[in-house]
Every structure is written in structure tokens, then in C-alpha cells.
Amino acid sequence: MKARSLCASTLVAILGVTVLGAATPAFAAPTELTSEGTVKVTEGTAGGGGSETVDPENPGEKLPPVDPTSPGENTNPDSGSLVIEKTTDLDFGSVETSANAVTSFAKPMTFNGGTTKRGAYVQWADVRAGGVFGYTITAQLTKQFTSGANVLSGSTIDFSNGFAAAQGDNTNTVPSNVQTGFQLTEAANDAKPVVVADKANKEGKGRYVMEFGQSSSSTVGTVGTDANSVKLTIPAATASNMAVADYTATVTWKITAAE
């Protein structure tokens, strides 16, 4: 290395003497030529059944198909630039008539033959063009648990241990107002705001998923709560007189643009 450095220094010295003793050569002025790149942007859509499900506990990965014995996953067949993409069903199993209030927790979602579990979740996306920001996601019990003429009057559903995550490659600002817990009742117009993306702070663009209860292997949220974070409560007055039947209810998730 020393020899190489020395030779280089000597060469520079010799060149320096040569240049100083010679007339300054004339050089042509440098030239430039540019190329123009073009692209046309149009507003895209999300939903429509084409999107995979983001793993809320590992948002850089996708969840596999749900097990046949798992509660169902619902995919929105409609597409839009501001859309709820996924929701999960709530399977509360079997309950018995009782003189006391009856409670039951929704079963967790299962994958890979039951080896992977996740709490109930909702997934949404905002791909509106032109710097449009802000929205609110609400959840509402739009149909009480019913079987024919039989109704589980006064029943409520409590969600807890809510955790929202952005899709792994989404570096936009996550909505700052996320309700980790709330209760749904049969009262008319009792839609509960679950997520609010602030318009002024330009929050919530891209794709997100919110999970209620995290698995025992999770490194985020409240670990080990996937099986006890969505609770059905049937009041004593109803529980003591329930008809034997299979009941169904409807929870409606809605996303509305900020004004």
C-alpha cells in the first residue's frame, strides 16, 4: 500500500509540472439533455373481495384461510375508495336458561388447523385521491338475537382489548382515536364510534386492521385475550325464560367520510 501511494503522489507532482508549463487547453462546454417521465393517476378502489386479510399481530404478513370450524370471515363484495373490507362472525357457543344473567365469550378465529388463533377483527382501507382525509368507523347491533318470534331482549355485546395496526408496508399515520372497548345495545341509533381518523392531522390512509383480543403468542396488545374479549350478556329477566332455539344477531360496521 505504501508503494502504491508514493507512486500516485509522484505522478501528480510530475503532472503538475507539466500542466503549469503548458498552455491552457480549450475544453468544450458540458452539454445536458433531459428525458420526460409521465404517469397518469386515477382513484383506485379497495375491497371487492380481492384483498387478503392482514395479520393484526404481524401486520407485515397475511392470514391464511380460516379453518372450517372457525367463526366465519366476511369479505365485502363491493369495492370503493373508502371501505370496510373484512369482518368476522361472533360465535358465542351454547348457553342455558338461568335465574341469573348469562354471559358467554365469542370463540377466537382459528387458522392452520387450530394452531394459529386471533381475536375477532375488522379490516378497512382508505385510498381516496387528492389529499382527502378523515373518517369514522362505527359498530352497531342492528338486529338483536332472534329466532323466529323469540328475542333475547336486553342482550348486549361488549368488545374489549381492541388493538389497531397498519398493514406492514403502510407508513401513513395510524388513526389516533381508537376505542379499545365499547358496548353494543339494542337501542335504536346506538352506533358506537370505534375508530376516528382525524382530518386535520391527515390520519388513516391505506389499509388497517383492528383486533379484539390477542393470542398467547402475540408481542402486541394484551397477550392471551383472544378467547375472552367479545362478551355476550343476556339479562336475568330474559335468561330465565329463553326459548330453546338457535338465535342470530347482526352487528353492522360502517365507515363514513369526515365532513
FENTARA-V86339 format. One line per field, one symbol per residue. phi: phi as a letter, one per 30 degrees, with the letter a starting at -180 (. if undefined). psi: psi as a letter, one per 40 degrees, with the letter a starting at -180 (. if undefined). burial: b if it has 24 or more other ideal C-beta (glycine too) atoms within 12 Angstrom, else e. A space follows every 10 residues. Layout:
BEGIN
phi=???
psi=???
burial=???
END
This chain:
BEGIN
phi=.dddddeddd dddddddddd dcdddccddd cbbccccbac cbdcbbiiic ddcdddcbdd ccddedddcd edcccddcca dbadcbbbdc ccicbcdadc dcbacddddb bhiidcbbde bbbbbbbddi icbjabcbbb ddbdebbidd bdeidbbccb hdbcbdeecc cdddedcbdd aabcbdedhc dcdcbbcddd dhcidjcbbb ccjcddcdcb icdicdcbbb ccbcdedddd bdddaccbbb cccbcbddd
psi=dddddddddd dddddddddd eiihihiiii iihiihhiih hihaiaaeee iihhhdegee iiiiiiidei iihhhheiii ehihdiiiih heahiiiiei ihiiiiiiii iffeehiiii ihiiihfhif fhihihhihh gehihigbeh hgheiihhhi fhhhiiideh eihiheghhe iihhieiiff hhhdhhhhdd efieiahiih ighiieeiei ahhfedefeh hhhhidddde fhihihiiih hhhhhhii.
burial=eeeeeeeeee eeeeeeeeee eeeeeeeeee eeeeeeeeee eeeeebbeee bebbbbbbbe eebeebeeeb bebbbbeeeb bbbbbbbbbb bbeebeeeee ebbbbbbbbb beeeebbbbb bbbbbbbbee eebbbbbbbb beebbeeeee ebbbbbbbbb bbbbbbbeeb eeebbebbbb bbbbbbeeee ebebbbbebe eebbbbbbbb bbbbbeebeb bbeebbbbbb bbbbbeebbe ebeeeebebe bebbbeebe
END
